[in-house]
Amino acid sequence: MSARTSLLLGICMPCVKQNVSKIRIRRMELDTNLNMYFKKDEFLFAHDPEKMCKTGDVVLIRELAQRLTRLTTHKVEKVVYSLGDITDPITGKKVVVGKYRDDIEEANLLFGKSTK
């Protein structure tokens, strides 16, 4: 087992509970027989009364000092990346797939939008 941490980074998943968001935490677990790491997903419920995170957002959550309910053990600190709103950390420009959004708009002005 690993040591407990108070801050975790995860992805917001769909949840039907009120004032709570379901967060998927992905960790890498070592298989000593193969000497390889494999993905292991853990789901936590985080208190989110402001509904600041939407499905697909990358969020930072903090462990609560005392549980609110049996399942709610964390609270949402902040949204790190919104879904579909990826920013290059070096240049600060918006990115779509592998190209900058500015370059795509410039190409559309020069050559016209594609029909697809």
N, C-alpha and C positions, 0 to 999 in steps of 0.2 A: 504494500500500500504506500501511497505517496503522502507527503505531509499536507495538512489542510491549508488552504489558501483563502484569504478573505476577498480578493478580487479575481474575477474570472471573465474571460472573453467568450462570447457565444453568439449563436444565430437564433433569432426569434422565430418560433414556430406557431402555427395556428392554435388557438386556445379559446374555449367557450366560457371559461370562468370570468367572473366580474373582477375588475381591478387587479388582475393577475396575468402575467405573460409566461408562456412556456418557452424555455431557453434550452437549446441543444449545445452542450459543451463537448467538444471533440478532443479526446486525449489519445496519445500514442502509448500503447502498452507493449512491453518487451516480452517476446516469447523466447525463453532461455534455451529451449531445445533447438530452435532454428536460428537463434541469435538475430532476430528481425523484429522490427516494430510493426504493430498492426493498429488500425483505428478502432477506438472504442468510444461509443457515444453514450453520454449521460444526460438525462433530461431533468431540469430543475424548474421549479415555479418561482417567479420573482414578482414581488409586489410592484405594481405599476398603476397607481391611481390616476395619473395624468394621461395615460394611454399614449406615451411618447414613442413607443416602438411599434412598428408594423411588421407583418410577416415578411421575413427575409432580411431584416436589418441586422447588422452586426452591432451588438451591444456589450457594454461593460456592466457587470453586476457585482454587488458587494454582499457579503454574508451578513445577516442581521444578528444582533447581539442576542435577541430572543425571538423564537418563532412566532409568526402571527397566527398560523394555523398548522395543522399536522403536516401539510405539504409545502406551504409557503415559508421558505428558509432564507431567501435572498431578496434584494431590492434592486431595481434598475438604476444605475448611476447616470449613464448617458448613452446616447446613440453615437457610435463611432463612425459607421458608414451606413447611409440609407441605401435600400435596395435600388439598383438602377442608377445610382448617383455616385459613380466611382471617380475619384480624383487622384491624379498622379501625385505622389508625395514629393517628388523632386521639383517638378515644374509648377504644380498647382493647377494644371489644366484638366478639364473634364475629358474622360476617355470612354469611347464606345468600342467594344471588343478589343482591337489592338491599335486603333487610330485615334488621334485627338479629334474632338468634336469640331474645333476650329478648322482643321484641315479638311474634314468631310464637307463642311458648309462652303469652304472655298472651292473645292472640286465641283460641288453642285452648281455654284455660280458660273464656273468656267465651262462645264460640259453639260449641265442640266441634270435634273434628278433622273434616276433609273426608273423604269416602268414597273419593276418587280416589287 
